[in-house]
Amino acid sequence: MLESLHISNYALIDRIDIAFHPGFNVITGETGAGKSIILGALSLILGGRADTRVVSDPTRRSVIEAVFTVDGYDELKAYCRDADIEWDDERCILRREIAPAGRSRAFINDSPVPLSKLQGVAMRLIDIHSQHQNQLLSTAEFQLMVIDTLAGNKDKLAVYTTRYNALRDAIRRLKAARIRVEKNREDEEFTRYQLEQLEDLALQPGEQEELENEKEILNNLSSIKESLGRAISALSYDDTNAVDLLGIASDACDSLEDVLPKDDDIPGRLESARIDIADIASTLEDIDGQLAADPSRLDAIDDRLNTIYTLCHKHHLENGDELIALRETLSKKLEDLDNSGEILADLEKEARRAKALARETALEISESRKKEATIFAENLRKAATPLGMKNLRVEVEVAPADMNPTGIDAVRFMVAFNKNQPLMPVGDTASGGEISRLMLSIKTIIASRMSLPSIIFDEIDTGVSGDVANRMALMMREIAKSIQVTTITHLPQVASKGDTQYKVYKEDDDQATHTRIRQLTPEERIDAVAEMLGGSEVDEAARQAAISLLKNK
């Protein structure tokens, strides 16, 4: 359950700390006192959008922290462990901080976490039913969610989502393949012509670079051969060439055996150097011998390079290697075209198989929805009838629909509030007060089937009064026997049924107006309920009526 809530530097709240209790908590206060501000702060714990305008003091951050008791909550424990979230067997602390500059940070048990993880934990700890959520009752998405929740379709829907996504992917690939084949057929003649040109060229990897290097050598042949000649002469042909000089030096050192250090082996090193130089000279002679002025070779290289350059320009490519890649692409394109019938057949088979698997799961989900729809309609009628809806009739339609991300069903809540009234979609016939009562009944049914520890109702009793309000309060009190319930209300019938009552009020100091909240004592509750009954002037009659309401829980 929600054990405590701390809010600081948030809108009109400089600092409040609220301790909540098990059972049925009620929060009351005049309109504009700040009840919605507290609820807005708490919604940040559930991952709501952070707005820097709520940071009242720009010199410090806004902090919202909620502490929940979680002992024995195995489902949340398993989720946290799977999500690599630090776990405490007794308490779970959720915190949101908003810096004046706008940065928002989330924490679980004092460890920073992504906002998505904070949301994942919070949604397993508390449900906030705000006033605008009453309008969700008329939406197909909410109605479907209710049926799926009660039918326990969570795991089946996860399997269906995987299979449906696989089906969409298979269909997407099949459509793309069909478009590609059609386009390739239109371009087939031109593609074959392009491929024929590239195959005739028979270009090899790296060939362009080799040809360009060879051309560079042939264009500078006389200069190259002159340099080679000078190098060869210096090494082995001149009268004072390097090979002979090294030989003379080696012979001279042989006679200095008693003078030179033996470990240095200078004669041997000189002989080794002479051999290396002689080998280099021989290599240069070979290269020189291979270089011959051949005008026909230069012309052949120019012709081939021009062909390569022309094709590169034609296909908007950089070099010959890219031409080779294009050749392979065109070849694969024609190969696929030749095998297109077989390829499309395989993709069609894969799409049919994916559709069959998705439909198999969708049918299982549909059956569970139809079964639950009948049960839920009767349970909703029973739950809502005591709330001033004695003639209520409910039917949940589960109609066939095209396969979509939620299955193959269209769910619609049909209701009639009067005896002679035909069944109509709930959004077309229910008043605001009727919507509130139906939503409370739905929440009651859902709460009995889920392990959610805490629920907050924000003026769910809007639009009702008198005995109906009293019955709604009793219903919330009944829910509170199994989970913690907190409700924000303006109705004395509801406020009086709470186990614990809090009052939200405004207080001024020299600088600003602040929202405060405090738990009321039994005596203070009498005055608070009496004010709700009789207005700001509380007389003895109002006090006695309040005492009667508080006693009659």
C-alpha positions as CSV (number, residue, x, y, z in Angstrom):
1,M,0.0,0.0,0.0
2,L,1.0,3.7,-0.2
3,E,2.6,4.4,3.1
4,S,3.7,8.0,2.8
5,L,4.0,10.8,0.3
6,H,6.5,13.7,0.4
7,I,6.2,16.7,-1.9
8,S,8.4,19.7,-1.8
9,N,8.8,22.9,-3.9
10,Y,5.9,21.9,-6.2
11,A,3.5,24.6,-7.3
12,L,1.8,25.9,-4.2
13,I,3.3,23.2,-2.0
14,D,6.5,24.3,-0.2
15,R,6.6,21.0,1.7
16,I,4.1,18.4,2.8
17,D,4.6,14.9,4.3
18,I,1.5,12.7,4.4
19,A,1.3,9.3,6.1
20,F,-1.4,7.1,4.6
21,H,-3.2,4.2,6.3
22,P,-4.7,0.8,5.3
23,G,-8.3,0.7,4.4
24,F,-10.4,3.7,3.2
25,N,-8.7,7.1,3.1
26,V,-10.6,10.2,2.2
27,I,-9.2,13.6,1.2
28,T,-11.5,16.6,1.4
29,G,-11.1,20.4,1.1
30,E,-12.6,23.4,-0.5
31,T,-12.5,23.8,-4.3
32,G,-9.1,25.3,-5.2
33,A,-7.4,24.3,-2.0
34,G,-4.9,22.2,-3.9
35,K,-6.2,18.6,-4.0
36,S,-5.5,18.4,-7.7
37,I,-2.0,19.7,-7.1
38,I,-1.2,16.8,-4.8
39,L,-2.7,14.4,-7.3
40,G,-0.6,16.0,-10.1
41,A,2.5,15.6,-8.1
42,L,1.7,11.9,-7.4
43,S,1.1,11.4,-11.1
44,L,4.8,12.2,-11.7
45,I,5.6,9.1,-9.8
46,L,3.7,7.2,-12.4
47,G,5.8,8.7,-15.2
48,G,3.8,11.8,-15.9
49,R,5.3,14.6,-18.0
50,A,7.5,16.9,-15.9
51,D,6.9,20.7,-16.3
52,T,9.4,23.2,-15.0
53,R,6.5,25.6,-14.3
54,V,5.6,23.6,-11.2
55,V,9.0,24.3,-9.6
56,S,8.0,27.3,-7.4
57,D,11.5,28.1,-6.0
58,P,14.0,28.3,-8.9
59,T,17.0,27.9,-6.6
60,R,16.2,24.3,-5.7
61,R,14.7,21.2,-7.2
62,S,11.2,19.9,-6.8
63,V,11.0,16.4,-5.2
64,I,8.1,14.0,-5.0
65,E,8.7,10.7,-3.1
66,A,6.2,7.9,-2.4
67,V,7.0,5.0,-0.1
68,F,5.0,1.8,-0.5
69,T,5.0,-1.3,1.6
70,V,5.6,-4.3,-0.6
71,D,6.1,-7.3,1.7
72,G,4.6,-10.4,0.1
73,Y,4.2,-8.8,-3.3
74,D,5.8,-11.5,-5.3
75,E,4.7,-10.3,-8.7
76,L,6.4,-6.9,-8.2
77,K,9.5,-8.6,-6.8
78,A,9.8,-10.8,-9.9
79,Y,9.3,-7.8,-12.2
80,C,12.1,-5.8,-10.4
81,R,14.5,-8.7,-10.5
82,D,13.8,-9.2,-14.2
83,A,14.3,-5.5,-14.9
84,D,17.5,-5.4,-12.8
85,I,15.9,-3.0,-10.2
86,E,17.2,-3.0,-6.7
87,W,14.7,-4.8,-4.4
88,D,13.8,-4.4,-0.7
89,D,11.5,-7.0,0.8
90,E,9.6,-4.5,2.9
91,R,9.5,-1.1,1.2
92,C,9.7,0.4,-2.3
93,I,10.6,4.0,-2.6
94,L,9.8,5.9,-5.8
95,R,11.2,9.4,-6.3
96,R,11.0,12.0,-9.0
97,E,13.1,15.1,-9.0
98,I,12.7,18.1,-11.3
99,A,15.5,20.6,-11.6
100,P,14.7,24.3,-12.2
101,A,16.4,24.0,-15.6
102,G,14.0,21.3,-16.6
103,R,15.9,18.1,-16.2
104,S,13.9,15.3,-14.6
105,R,15.4,12.3,-12.8
106,A,13.8,9.1,-11.5
107,F,14.8,6.9,-8.6
108,I,13.7,3.5,-7.2
109,N,15.1,2.7,-3.8
110,D,17.5,5.6,-4.1
111,S,19.0,4.2,-7.3
112,P,18.7,6.3,-10.5
113,V,16.6,4.5,-13.2
114,P,15.1,5.3,-16.6
115,L,11.6,6.8,-16.5
116,S,10.3,3.7,-18.2
117,K,11.4,1.5,-15.2
118,L,9.8,3.9,-12.8
119,Q,6.5,3.6,-14.7
120,G,6.8,-0.1,-14.8
121,V,7.1,-0.3,-11.0
122,A,4.5,2.4,-10.2
123,M,1.8,0.9,-12.4
124,R,2.1,-2.3,-10.3
125,L,1.7,-0.4,-7.1
126,I,-1.0,2.2,-7.6
127,D,-3.9,3.1,-9.9
128,I,-4.9,6.8,-10.1
129,H,-8.4,7.2,-11.4
130,S,-8.8,10.9,-12.3
131,Q,-12.0,12.6,-13.4
132,H,-11.2,12.6,-17.1
133,Q,-10.8,8.9,-17.0
134,N,-14.5,8.5,-16.7
135,Q,-14.7,9.5,-20.4
136,L,-12.5,6.5,-21.2
137,L,-15.6,4.3,-20.5
138,S,-17.0,5.2,-23.9
139,T,-13.8,4.3,-25.8
140,A,-13.4,0.9,-27.5
141,E,-9.8,0.7,-26.3
142,F,-10.8,1.0,-22.6
143,Q,-13.7,-1.5,-23.0
144,L,-11.4,-4.0,-24.6
145,M,-8.8,-3.5,-21.9
146,V,-11.4,-4.2,-19.2
147,I,-12.4,-7.5,-20.8
148,D,-8.8,-8.6,-21.5
149,T,-7.8,-7.8,-17.9
150,L,-10.7,-9.7,-16.4
151,A,-10.2,-12.6,-18.9
152,G,-6.5,-12.9,-17.9
153,N,-5.4,-12.5,-21.5
154,K,-2.0,-10.8,-20.7
155,D,0.2,-13.7,-21.7
156,K,-2.0,-14.7,-24.7
157,L,-1.8,-11.1,-25.9
158,A,2.0,-11.1,-25.6
159,V,2.1,-14.2,-27.8
160,Y,-0.4,-12.7,-30.2
161,T,1.6,-9.4,-30.5
162,T,4.7,-11.4,-31.4
163,R,2.9,-13.4,-34.0
164,Y,1.0,-10.4,-35.4
165,N,4.2,-8.5,-35.8
166,A,5.7,-11.5,-37.5
167,L,2.7,-11.6,-39.9
168,R,3.1,-7.9,-40.6
169,D,6.8,-8.3,-41.3
170,A,6.1,-11.3,-43.6
171,I,3.4,-9.3,-45.5
172,R,5.7,-6.3,-45.8
173,R,8.5,-8.5,-47.2
174,L,6.1,-10.2,-49.7
175,K,4.8,-6.8,-50.9
176,A,8.3,-5.5,-51.3
177,A,9.3,-8.6,-53.2
178,R,6.4,-8.3,-55.6
179,I,7.1,-4.6,-56.2
180,R,10.8,-5.5,-56.8
181,V,10.0,-8.3,-59.2
182,E,7.6,-6.1,-61.1
183,K,10.1,-3.3,-61.4
184,N,12.9,-5.8,-62.4
185,R,10.7,-7.2,-65.1
186,E,10.1,-3.8,-66.5
187,D,13.9,-3.1,-66.5
188,E,15.0,-6.6,-67.5
189,E,16.1,-5.9,-71.0
190,F,18.1,-2.8,-70.0
191,T,19.6,-4.7,-67.0
192,R,20.8,-7.5,-69.2
193,Y,22.4,-4.9,-71.6
194,Q,24.2,-3.3,-68.7
195,L,25.3,-6.6,-67.3
196,E,26.6,-7.7,-70.7
197,Q,28.8,-4.6,-71.0
198,L,30.3,-5.3,-67.5
199,E,30.8,-9.0,-68.2
200,D,32.5,-8.2,-71.5
201,L,34.9,-5.9,-69.6
202,A,35.8,-8.8,-67.3
203,L,37.3,-6.4,-64.8
204,Q,39.3,-7.9,-61.9
205,P,39.6,-6.6,-58.4
206,G,42.3,-4.0,-58.1
207,E,42.9,-4.0,-61.8
208,Q,42.3,-0.3,-62.4
209,E,44.9,0.7,-59.8
210,E,47.4,-1.7,-61.3
211,L,46.8,-0.3,-64.8
212,E,47.1,3.3,-63.6
213,N,50.4,2.4,-61.8
214,E,51.7,0.7,-65.0
215,K,50.7,3.7,-67.1
216,E,52.5,6.0,-64.8
217,I,55.7,3.9,-65.1
218,L,55.5,3.8,-68.9
219,N,54.9,7.5,-69.2
220,N,58.0,8.2,-67.2
221,L,60.1,5.3,-68.6
222,S,63.2,7.3,-69.7
223,S,63.5,9.1,-66.4
224,I,63.0,5.8,-64.5
225,K,65.6,3.9,-66.5
226,E,68.1,6.8,-66.1
227,S,67.7,6.7,-62.3
228,L,68.0,2.9,-62.3
229,G,71.2,3.1,-64.4
230,R,72.7,5.6,-61.9
231,A,71.8,3.3,-59.0
232,I,73.2,0.2,-60.7
233,S,76.4,1.9,-61.7
234,A,77.0,3.2,-58.2
235,L,76.4,-0.2,-56.7
236,S,78.3,-2.5,-59.0
237,Y,79.5,-1.0,-62.4
238,D,81.6,2.1,-61.7
239,D,85.3,1.9,-61.1
240,T,84.6,2.8,-57.5
241,N,81.4,0.9,-57.0
242,A,79.9,0.0,-53.6
243,V,80.3,-3.8,-54.0
244,D,84.0,-3.6,-54.9
245,L,84.8,-1.0,-52.1
246,L,83.0,-3.2,-49.5
247,G,85.1,-6.2,-50.8
248,I,88.4,-4.1,-50.4
249,A,87.3,-3.0,-46.9
250,S,86.5,-6.6,-45.9
251,D,89.9,-7.9,-47.1
252,A,91.7,-5.1,-45.3
253,C,90.0,-5.9,-42.0
254,D,90.9,-9.6,-42.4
255,S,94.6,-8.5,-41.8
256,L,93.6,-6.7,-38.6
257,E,92.5,-9.8,-36.8
258,D,94.7,-9.0,-33.8
259,V,93.5,-5.4,-33.6
260,L,89.7,-5.5,-34.1
261,P,87.4,-6.8,-31.3
262,K,86.5,-10.4,-32.0
263,D,83.0,-10.0,-30.8
264,D,82.2,-7.3,-33.4
265,D,83.2,-9.6,-36.4
266,I,83.7,-6.5,-38.5
267,P,85.1,-8.5,-41.5
268,G,82.0,-10.8,-41.5
269,R,79.6,-7.8,-41.3
270,L,81.4,-6.1,-44.2
271,E,81.1,-9.3,-46.3
272,S,77.4,-9.5,-45.4
273,A,76.8,-5.9,-46.4
274,R,78.7,-6.6,-49.7
275,I,76.4,-9.6,-50.5
276,D,73.3,-7.5,-49.7
277,I,74.4,-4.6,-51.9
278,A,75.3,-7.1,-54.7
279,D,71.8,-8.6,-54.4
280,I,70.1,-5.2,-54.6
281,A,72.1,-4.3,-57.6
282,S,71.0,-7.6,-59.3
283,T,67.3,-6.9,-58.5
284,L,67.6,-3.4,-60.0
285,E,69.2,-4.9,-63.1
286,D,66.2,-7.3,-63.4
287,I,63.8,-4.4,-63.1
288,D,65.7,-2.4,-65.6
289,G,65.7,-5.3,-68.0
290,Q,61.9,-5.7,-67.7
291,L,61.3,-2.0,-68.5
292,A,61.2,-1.6,-72.2
293,A,59.5,1.1,-74.2
294,D,56.5,-0.6,-75.8
295,P,54.1,1.9,-77.4
296,S,51.5,-0.7,-78.1
297,R,51.3,-1.7,-74.4
298,L,50.7,2.0,-73.4
299,D,48.0,2.3,-76.0
300,A,46.3,-0.9,-74.7
301,I,46.4,0.4,-71.1
302,D,44.9,3.7,-72.3
303,D,42.1,2.0,-74.1
304,R,41.2,-0.2,-71.2
305,L,41.3,2.6,-68.6
306,N,39.2,4.8,-70.9
307,T,36.6,2.0,-71.0
308,I,36.6,1.7,-67.2
309,Y,36.3,5.5,-66.8
310,T,33.5,5.6,-69.3
311,L,31.5,2.9,-67.5
312,C,32.2,4.5,-64.1
313,H,30.9,7.8,-65.4
314,K,27.8,6.2,-67.0
315,H,26.9,4.5,-63.7
316,H,27.9,7.3,-61.4
317,L,30.6,5.2,-59.7
318,E,34.0,6.1,-58.4
319,N,36.2,3.3,-59.6
320,G,36.5,-0.2,-61.1
321,D,35.9,-2.0,-57.8
322,E,32.5,-0.4,-57.7
323,L,31.8,-1.5,-61.2
324,I,32.6,-5.1,-60.1
325,A,30.1,-4.7,-57.2
326,L,27.5,-3.4,-59.7
327,R,28.1,-6.4,-62.0
328,E,27.4,-8.7,-59.0
329,T,24.3,-6.7,-58.1
330,L,22.9,-6.8,-61.6
331,S,23.7,-10.5,-61.8
332,K,21.9,-11.2,-58.6
333,K,19.0,-9.0,-59.8
334,L,18.6,-11.1,-62.9
335,E,19.1,-14.3,-60.9
336,D,16.3,-13.3,-58.6
337,L,14.1,-12.4,-61.5
338,D,14.7,-15.8,-63.1
339,N,13.8,-17.4,-59.7
340,S,11.1,-14.9,-58.8
341,G,8.2,-17.4,-59.0
342,E,9.9,-19.6,-56.5
343,I,10.9,-16.7,-54.2
344,L,7.4,-15.2,-54.2
345,A,5.9,-18.7,-53.5
346,D,8.2,-19.1,-50.5
347,L,7.3,-15.6,-49.2
348,E,3.5,-16.3,-49.7
349,K,3.9,-19.6,-47.8
350,E,5.7,-17.8,-45.0
351,A,2.9,-15.1,-44.8
352,R,0.2,-17.8,-44.8
353,R,2.0,-19.7,-42.0
354,A,2.4,-16.4,-40.0
355,K,-1.2,-15.6,-40.5
356,A,-2.3,-19.0,-39.3
357,L,-0.3,-18.8,-36.2
358,A,-1.6,-15.3,-35.4
359,R,-5.1,-16.3,-36.1
360,E,-4.8,-19.4,-33.9
361,T,-3.9,-17.2,-30.9
362,A,-6.4,-14.5,-31.8
363,L,-9.2,-17.2,-31.8
364,E,-8.1,-18.3,-28.3
365,I,-8.2,-14.7,-27.1
366,S,-11.6,-14.2,-28.8
367,E,-13.1,-17.2,-27.1
368,S,-11.9,-16.0,-23.7
369,R,-13.3,-12.5,-24.4
370,K,-16.7,-13.9,-25.3
371,K,-16.8,-16.0,-22.2
372,E,-15.7,-13.1,-20.0
373,A,-18.1,-10.7,-21.7
374,T,-21.1,-12.6,-20.4
375,I,-19.7,-12.9,-16.9
376,F,-18.7,-9.2,-16.8
377,A,-22.0,-7.9,-18.1
378,E,-23.8,-9.7,-15.3
379,N,-21.3,-8.7,-12.6
380,L,-21.5,-5.0,-13.8
381,R,-25.2,-5.1,-13.6
382,K,-25.1,-6.5,-10.1
383,A,-22.5,-4.1,-8.9
384,A,-24.2,-1.0,-10.4
385,T,-27.8,-1.8,-9.7
386,P,-27.6,-0.8,-6.0
387,L,-26.2,2.6,-7.1
388,G,-29.6,3.8,-8.2
389,M,-29.7,1.8,-11.4
390,K,-32.4,-0.7,-10.6
391,N,-33.4,-1.1,-14.3
392,L,-29.9,-1.3,-15.7
393,R,-29.3,-3.8,-18.4
394,V,-25.8,-4.6,-19.7
395,E,-24.6,-6.5,-22.7
396,V,-21.0,-6.7,-24.0
397,E,-20.8,-7.3,-27.7
398,V,-17.8,-9.1,-29.0
399,A,-18.2,-8.8,-32.7
400,P,-15.8,-10.1,-35.5
401,A,-13.3,-7.6,-36.8
402,D,-10.4,-7.6,-39.3
403,M,-7.2,-8.9,-37.7
404,N,-5.5,-6.0,-36.0
405,P,-2.9,-5.4,-33.3
406,T,-5.5,-6.3,-30.6
407,G,-6.9,-9.4,-32.2
408,I,-10.0,-10.2,-34.3
409,D,-12.7,-8.6,-32.1
410,A,-14.5,-5.4,-31.7
411,V,-15.8,-5.0,-28.1
412,R,-18.6,-2.7,-27.3
413,F,-20.4,-2.0,-24.0
414,M,-24.1,-1.8,-24.5
415,V,-26.4,-0.4,-21.7
416,A,-29.9,0.6,-21.0
417,F,-30.9,2.5,-17.9
418,N,-34.7,2.3,-18.3
419,K,-37.1,-0.5,-18.8
420,N,-38.3,0.5,-22.3
421,Q,-35.0,1.8,-23.5
422,P,-33.1,-0.2,-26.1
423,L,-29.5,-1.2,-25.5
424,M,-27.2,1.5,-26.7
425,P,-23.4,2.2,-26.7
426,V,-22.6,3.4,-23.2
427,G,-21.0,6.6,-24.5
428,D,-24.3,7.5,-26.4
429,T,-26.7,7.2,-23.5
430,A,-25.0,7.5,-20.1
431,S,-25.0,10.8,-18.2
432,G,-22.0,12.0,-16.2
433,G,-23.4,10.6,-12.9
434,E,-24.2,7.3,-14.6
435,I,-20.7,7.1,-16.1
436,S,-19.2,7.7,-12.6
437,R,-21.2,4.9,-11.1
438,L,-20.4,2.5,-13.9
439,M,-16.7,3.3,-13.6
440,L,-16.7,2.7,-9.9
441,S,-18.5,-0.6,-10.5
442,I,-15.9,-1.6,-13.1
443,K,-13.0,-0.6,-10.8
444,T,-14.6,-2.7,-8.1
445,I,-14.8,-5.7,-10.3
446,I,-11.3,-5.2,-11.6
447,A,-9.9,-4.7,-8.1
448,S,-11.3,-8.0,-7.0
449,R,-9.4,-9.8,-9.7
450,M,-6.0,-8.0,-9.5
451,S,-3.3,-7.8,-7.0
452,L,-2.9,-4.0,-7.2
453,P,-2.1,-2.8,-3.7
454,S,-3.5,0.7,-3.9
455,I,-6.1,2.8,-5.8
456,I,-6.9,6.5,-5.8
457,F,-10.2,7.9,-6.9
458,D,-10.3,11.6,-7.9
459,E,-13.9,12.7,-7.3
460,I,-15.3,9.6,-9.0
461,D,-18.6,10.5,-7.2
462,T,-19.0,13.6,-9.4
463,G,-22.6,14.0,-10.5
464,V,-24.2,11.9,-7.8
465,S,-25.7,12.8,-4.4
466,G,-28.0,11.5,-1.7
467,D,-28.4,7.7,-1.3
468,V,-26.5,7.0,-4.5
469,A,-23.5,8.8,-3.1
470,N,-23.8,6.8,0.2
471,R,-23.9,3.6,-1.8
472,M,-20.9,4.5,-3.8
473,A,-19.0,5.2,-0.6
474,L,-20.0,1.8,0.8
475,M,-18.7,0.2,-2.4
476,M,-15.4,2.0,-2.1
477,R,-15.3,0.9,1.6
478,E,-15.9,-2.6,0.5
479,I,-13.0,-2.5,-2.0
480,A,-10.9,-1.1,0.8
481,K,-11.2,-4.4,2.7
482,S,-8.8,-6.0,0.2
483,I,-6.7,-3.1,-1.1
484,Q,-5.9,0.4,0.1
485,V,-8.4,3.0,-1.3
486,T,-8.0,6.7,-1.3
487,T,-10.6,9.0,-2.6
488,I,-10.8,12.8,-3.2
489,T,-14.4,13.9,-2.6
490,H,-16.7,16.9,-1.9
491,L,-19.6,14.7,-0.7
492,P,-20.2,14.3,3.1
493,Q,-21.7,10.8,2.5
494,V,-18.4,9.6,1.0
495,A,-16.2,11.5,3.5
496,S,-18.0,10.1,6.5
497,K,-17.3,6.5,5.3
498,G,-13.6,6.8,5.4
499,D,-11.4,5.2,8.0
500,T,-9.0,8.1,7.9
501,Q,-9.8,11.7,6.7
502,Y,-7.3,14.3,5.5
503,K,-8.1,18.0,4.9
504,V,-6.4,20.0,2.1
505,Y,-6.4,23.8,2.8
506,K,-4.5,27.0,1.9
507,E,-2.4,29.0,4.3
508,D,-0.8,32.4,3.8
509,D,2.5,33.7,5.1
510,D,4.3,37.0,4.4
511,Q,5.6,35.8,1.0
512,A,3.1,33.4,-0.5
513,T,0.1,31.2,-0.3
514,H,0.8,27.5,0.4
515,T,-1.2,24.3,0.1
516,R,-1.2,22.2,3.3
517,I,-2.7,18.8,4.2
518,R,-3.2,17.2,7.6
519,Q,-4.9,14.2,9.0
520,L,-8.1,15.1,11.0
521,T,-8.8,14.0,14.5
522,P,-12.2,12.4,15.2
523,E,-13.5,15.8,16.6
524,E,-12.1,17.7,13.6
525,R,-13.8,15.2,11.3
526,I,-17.2,16.1,12.8
527,D,-16.6,19.8,11.9
528,A,-15.3,19.0,8.5
529,V,-18.3,16.8,7.5
530,A,-20.6,19.3,9.1
531,E,-19.1,22.0,6.9
532,M,-19.7,19.8,3.8
533,L,-23.3,19.4,4.9
534,G,-24.2,23.0,5.9
535,G,-21.5,25.3,4.4
536,S,-19.1,27.5,6.2
537,E,-21.7,28.2,9.0
538,V,-21.7,25.1,11.1
539,D,-24.6,24.9,13.5
540,E,-25.6,22.2,16.0
541,A,-28.0,20.5,13.5
542,A,-25.2,20.1,11.0
543,R,-22.9,18.7,13.7
544,Q,-25.5,16.2,14.8
545,A,-26.0,15.2,11.2
546,A,-22.3,14.8,10.7
547,I,-22.0,12.7,13.9
548,S,-24.8,10.5,12.6
549,L,-23.1,10.0,9.2
550,L,-19.7,9.2,10.9
551,K,-21.3,6.6,13.1
552,N,-23.3,5.0,10.3
553,K,-20.4,3.4,8.5
